[in-house]
């Protein structure tokens, strides 16, 4: 509604600037009319607009966008409510408990976005039961050499890391505490090399990765101090070209820059 009103205002303003009489016969359409028109048009116009506008916008020198000339791209996912219709219930589904299903069906989504600016590169959607890793594979077409991807603990796997490496992009992903990464070589900076092994031998050879472990200390407003161990896994294995501290401080760029970089100070 506001978009339509804004477009009409622009049309009237342009007429006045050009010395033409403004058209006062037009009135703002009712909300139900816009909803019915949107249903007739479908989602294609919005999808086409997104595909046209999506892409990186960060420039050199902008905080949180580049690391040693490589663009930082975050991969993340979550769920959102969708209208409670029979079609959405059947397709998307949602959580339930003893009291019954959730009030709304839920769509699971995963996005690839430029770190620092949060500009979207791509998005993938699926039913609530879909895993984030399968949705993330739909985003590989948006990745390219010269990028470093950042992702949380739910994305690390041999298959997804291998598929992403095939695009020429790099990964800097957090590992779960239960993830087995036995050191095979300790490097001079205290990081170590390990093998990221496939679930099955048919999935390909193990990937040599570098493991970076560090602790983040946080102090609450009440003065209470907490500590959290981070374990990052990356294919950037050269410690001279990719110093441990640089990578550790780049990972929080997954969040808004003013929050992420504050954790590294």
C-alpha positions as a printed Julia matrix, in Angstrom:
265×3 Matrix{Float64}:
  0.0     0.0     0.0
  2.73    2.45    0.96
  4.7     1.57   -2.18
  1.69    2.35   -4.4
  1.02    5.59   -2.53
  4.66    6.57   -2.9
  4.65    5.92   -6.64
  1.51    8.02   -7.06
  3.1    10.85   -5.03
  6.17   10.72   -7.3
  3.94   10.93  -10.37
  2.11   13.99   -9.04
  5.38   15.66   -7.99
  6.89   15.09  -11.45
  3.84   16.65  -13.09
  4.14   19.78  -10.94
  7.85   20.13  -11.69
  7.18   19.85  -15.41
  4.37   22.41  -15.24
  1.63   19.88  -15.98
 -1.58   19.66  -13.96
 -1.45   16.83  -11.43
 -3.97   14.04  -11.87
 -6.27   14.25   -8.83
 -8.75   11.66  -10.07
 -6.68    8.75   -8.81
 -7.4     7.34   -5.35
 -5.46    4.89   -3.23
 -6.73    1.32   -3.84
 -8.12   -0.64   -0.92
 -5.92   -3.18    0.81
 -7.96   -6.23   -0.32
 -7.65   -5.07   -3.95
 -3.86   -4.99   -3.67
 -3.86   -8.43   -2.04
 -6.01   -9.9    -4.8
 -3.8    -8.32   -7.47
 -0.68   -9.7    -5.81
 -2.22  -13.18   -5.75
 -2.99  -12.95   -9.48
  0.52  -11.79  -10.35
  2.22  -14.41   -8.17
  5.73  -14.43   -6.78
  7.64  -14.17  -10.07
  7.95  -10.34  -10.11
  9.41  -10.33   -6.57
 11.78  -13.17   -7.45
 12.93  -11.4   -10.61
 13.45   -8.15   -8.68
 15.49   -9.98   -6.04
 17.67  -11.72   -8.63
 18.27   -8.39  -10.35
 19.15   -6.48   -7.18
 21.01   -9.15   -5.16
 24.78   -8.99   -5.03
 27.73   -7.57   -3.11
 27.9    -3.82   -2.56
 30.9    -3.42   -0.23
 33.96   -1.48   -1.37
 37.64   -1.56   -0.47
 38.32   -0.14    2.97
 34.82   -0.77    4.28
 34.93   -2.5     7.67
 34.14   -6.2     7.72
 33.85   -6.63    3.95
 37.31   -7.83    2.89
 40.15   -9.84    4.43
 43.46   -9.68    2.58
 41.67   -8.9    -0.67
 39.06  -11.64   -0.28
 35.39  -10.77    0.11
 33.78  -12.14    3.29
 30.44  -13.87    2.72
 28.34  -15.23    5.57
 26.05  -18.23    5.25
 23.29  -18.52    7.81
 19.8   -19.88    8.22
 16.69  -19.83   10.37
 12.92  -20.3    10.15
 10.03  -17.87    9.7
  6.27  -18.13   10.06
  4.13  -18.25    6.92
  0.34  -17.73    6.61
 -1.71  -20.5     8.16
 -3.27  -22.06    5.06
 -3.88  -25.7     4.2
 -1.4   -25.48    1.33
  1.31  -24.05    3.57
  0.62  -26.63    6.28
  0.94  -29.42    3.73
  4.13  -28.12    2.11
  6.1   -26.4     4.88
  4.87  -28.15    8.01
  6.17  -27.05   11.39
  6.97  -28.14   14.93
  4.42  -29.69   17.24
  4.1   -30.97   20.81
  1.53  -32.64   23.02
 -0.66  -29.55   22.79
 -0.76  -29.75   19.0
  0.98  -28.13   16.03
  2.55  -24.68   16.13
  0.2   -21.72   15.47
  1.78  -21.13   12.05
  3.58  -23.26    9.48
  7.29  -22.46    9.2
  9.56  -22.06    6.21
 13.25  -22.87    6.65
 15.61  -20.55    4.8
 19.34  -20.16    4.27
 20.97  -17.03    2.87
 24.36  -16.01    1.56
 25.12  -12.38    2.41
 28.07  -10.07    2.21
 29.58   -9.68    5.67
 29.8    -6.12    6.89
 27.01   -4.79    4.64
 24.56   -7.73    5.03
 23.73   -7.37    1.3
 22.09  -10.57    0.1
 23.76  -12.64   -2.61
 21.21  -15.43   -2.68
 18.51  -17.23   -0.69
 17.12  -20.76   -0.55
 13.83  -21.9     0.99
 12.3   -25.24    1.93
  9.96  -27.07    4.31
 10.58  -26.84    8.05
 12.01  -30.39    8.07
 14.68  -29.55    5.46
 18.23  -29.38    6.78
 20.29  -26.21    6.45
 23.12  -27.97    4.62
 20.97  -29.09    1.63
 19.61  -25.56    1.34
 23.15  -24.15    1.51
 24.16  -26.24   -1.5
 21.58  -24.3    -3.54
 23.64  -21.15   -2.84
 26.95  -22.43   -4.22
 26.2   -20.82   -7.58
 26.59  -17.42   -5.88
 30.13  -18.17   -4.65
 33.35  -17.7    -6.58
 37.13  -17.46   -6.22
 38.19  -14.5    -4.11
 35.54  -15.16   -1.45
 35.83  -16.49    2.11
 32.62  -17.94    3.51
 31.76  -17.75    7.22
 29.29  -20.2     8.78
 28.28  -21.51   12.2
 28.42  -25.0    13.68
 25.44  -26.41   11.75
 27.14  -26.21    8.35
 30.47  -28.0     8.77
 30.6   -31.3     6.9
 32.97  -32.96    4.45
 30.41  -32.94    1.65
 29.42  -29.29    1.9
 33.03  -28.15    2.37
 34.09  -30.16   -0.69
 31.25  -28.8    -2.81
 32.07  -25.24   -1.73
 35.81  -25.66   -2.39
 34.95  -26.73   -5.94
 33.59  -23.21   -6.57
 37.01  -21.72   -5.81
 35.76  -20.0    -2.66
 37.29  -20.66    0.76
 35.63  -21.55    4.05
 36.12  -20.42    7.65
 33.49  -22.31    9.62
 32.95  -23.04   13.28
 32.96  -26.66   14.46
 30.8   -28.25   17.14
 32.55  -29.39   20.31
 31.76  -33.0    19.38
 33.32  -32.74   15.92
 36.34  -35.09   15.63
 39.39  -33.26   14.25
 42.49  -35.19   15.3
 45.68  -33.13   14.85
 48.1   -34.49   12.25
 50.57  -31.57   12.37
 51.0   -28.7    14.81
 51.96  -25.42   13.12
 54.33  -22.78   14.47
 51.49  -20.39   15.39
 49.75  -22.96   17.61
 47.09  -23.95   15.09
 47.11  -27.48   13.7
 46.27  -29.39   10.56
 43.64  -32.13   10.62
 41.66  -34.26    8.21
 38.02  -33.52    7.57
 36.84  -37.03    6.78
 33.84  -38.05    4.67
 30.96  -40.02    6.08
 31.58  -42.7     3.43
 34.67  -43.63    1.43
 32.69  -43.11   -1.78
 32.29  -39.42   -0.9
 35.92  -38.68   -1.77
 39.25  -38.27    0.01
 39.61  -36.44    3.32
 40.17  -32.68    3.19
 43.23  -31.2     4.86
 42.03  -28.33    7.04
 43.55  -25.98    9.58
 42.01  -25.82   13.04
 42.09  -22.58   15.05
 41.06  -22.68   18.7
 40.65  -19.64   20.95
 38.62  -18.46   23.92
 36.37  -15.4    24.04
 35.83  -13.78   27.45
 32.7   -11.69   27.97
 31.67   -9.54   30.91
 28.01   -8.89   31.65
 26.56   -5.65   33.01
 26.57   -7.28   36.45
 30.33   -7.83   36.23
 30.08  -11.59   35.7
 32.73  -12.99   33.35
 32.0   -15.93   31.05
 34.25  -17.79   28.63
 33.43  -19.59   25.39
 35.76  -21.79   23.36
 35.68  -21.3    19.6
 36.98  -23.88   17.15
 37.27  -22.66   13.56
 38.0   -24.89   10.57
 39.41  -23.49    7.33
 41.1   -24.49    4.09
 43.39  -21.45    4.45
 46.27  -23.54    5.78
 49.28  -21.21    5.38
 49.81  -19.4     8.73
 52.12  -16.81    7.18
 49.68  -15.77    4.49
 46.64  -16.16    6.79
 47.6   -15.27   10.4
 45.51  -16.91   13.1
 44.49  -13.59   14.69
 43.27  -12.19   11.36
 41.02  -15.21   10.81
 39.74  -15.24   14.38
 38.79  -11.56   14.12
 37.17  -12.06   10.7
 34.76  -14.75   11.89
 32.56  -12.38   13.99
 31.85  -10.43   10.78
 28.96  -12.91   10.49
 27.16  -10.47   12.81
 26.78   -6.7    12.46
 30.22   -5.17   12.27
 29.88   -3.01   15.37
 29.08   -6.12   17.43
 31.42   -8.6    15.8
 34.58   -6.56   15.84
 33.97   -5.42   19.41
 34.41   -9.05   20.45
 37.91   -9.07   18.98
 39.15   -5.98   20.84
